[in-house]
Amino acid sequence: MPELRGCETERFICIQVNTKNMVTKYDLVSQGSADGTSAMPREVFRQALRDGATGVVVAHNHPSGDPEPSQADIEVTRRLAQAADLIGIRFLDHVIIGDGRHVSLRERGII
């Protein structure tokens, strides 16, 4: 899996799963700057569609170490969830990785 903890730049990954929620593949979707990266739905889901994934979990890191979601993180998550619904892929979670802890946007009720 692409390393997310301790990175100096934000990285956004898509974790593909099968019908039994077993991980089948990790894809690095984008790598940005110290304070952001882009996550367009077409880029996030492109490889998952090609590979026939039935579900995805997305994750990205916050180089600051604080995994609290920003408003932009919440908006991207909602956009990705809507796109996944339209194309028939289960959008299981968006996890933000910080120093020694993480935040699940599903657990927060955002998805």
C-alpha positions in Angstrom: 0.0 0.0 0.0 1.3 3.5 -0.7 2.6 5.0 2.5 0.5 7.8 3.9 1.9 8.4 7.4 4.9 10.7 7.7 4.6 12.0 4.1 5.5 15.6 3.5 2.9 15.9 0.8 -0.8 14.9 0.7 -1.4 11.6 -1.0 -4.9 10.3 -2.0 -5.4 6.5 -2.5 -8.3 4.3 -3.6 -8.5 0.9 -2.0 -10.5 -1.6 -4.2 -12.5 -4.4 -2.6 -14.5 -7.3 -3.9 -18.0 -8.5 -2.9 -16.6 -9.9 0.4 -14.9 -6.6 1.2 -11.5 -8.2 0.7 -8.9 -5.8 -0.5 -7.9 -6.5 -4.1 -5.8 -3.5 -5.0 -4.4 -0.1 -3.9 -4.1 2.8 -6.3 -2.3 6.1 -5.7 -4.8 8.5 -7.3 -2.9 11.8 -6.7 -0.1 13.4 -4.8 -0.2 17.1 -4.1 1.4 19.7 -1.9 1.9 20.0 1.9 -1.7 21.3 2.2 -3.7 19.6 -0.4 -4.3 17.3 -3.4 -7.1 16.8 -5.9 -9.5 13.9 -5.9 -11.7 14.1 -8.9 -14.3 11.3 -9.1 -13.2 10.3 -12.6 -9.6 9.8 -11.4 -10.7 8.1 -8.1 -13.0 5.5 -9.8 -11.2 5.0 -13.2 -9.0 2.1 -12.2 -11.7 0.6 -10.0 -14.1 0.4 -12.9 -11.4 -1.1 -15.2 -10.6 -3.7 -12.6 -14.2 -4.6 -11.8 -14.1 -3.6 -8.2 -17.4 -3.7 -6.4 -16.5 -1.3 -3.6 -13.8 1.2 -2.6 -12.4 2.9 0.4 -10.5 6.1 -0.2 -7.9 7.5 2.1 -5.6 10.5 2.3 -3.1 11.9 4.7 -2.8 15.2 6.4 1.0 16.1 6.5 0.2 18.4 9.4 -0.5 15.3 11.5 -4.1 16.4 12.4 -6.6 14.0 10.8 -9.6 16.2 11.4 -11.5 16.7 8.1 -11.6 20.1 6.5 -14.7 21.4 4.8 -13.1 20.6 1.5 -12.6 17.0 2.7 -16.3 16.7 3.6 -17.4 18.2 0.2 -15.1 15.8 -1.7 -16.4 12.8 0.3 -20.0 13.7 -0.5 -19.2 14.2 -4.2 -17.4 10.8 -4.3 -20.3 9.1 -2.5 -22.8 10.5 -5.1 -20.6 9.5 -8.0 -20.1 6.0 -6.7 -23.8 5.6 -6.3 -24.4 6.7 -9.9 -21.8 4.2 -11.3 -22.8 1.3 -9.1 -19.7 1.0 -6.9 -20.1 0.8 -3.1 -18.4 3.7 -1.4 -17.4 2.2 2.0 -15.4 5.0 3.7 -13.1 7.9 3.4 -10.3 7.7 6.0 -8.0 10.6 6.9 -4.6 9.6 8.3 -2.7 11.7 10.7 0.2 11.2 13.2 -0.8 8.1 15.2 -4.5 8.4 14.6 -7.1 8.5 11.9 -10.7 9.7 11.2 -13.3 7.7 9.4 -15.9 9.9 7.7 -18.3 7.0 7.8 -18.0 6.8 11.5 -18.6 10.5 11.7 -21.9 10.1 9.8 -20.7 12.1 6.8 -21.2 9.2 4.4 
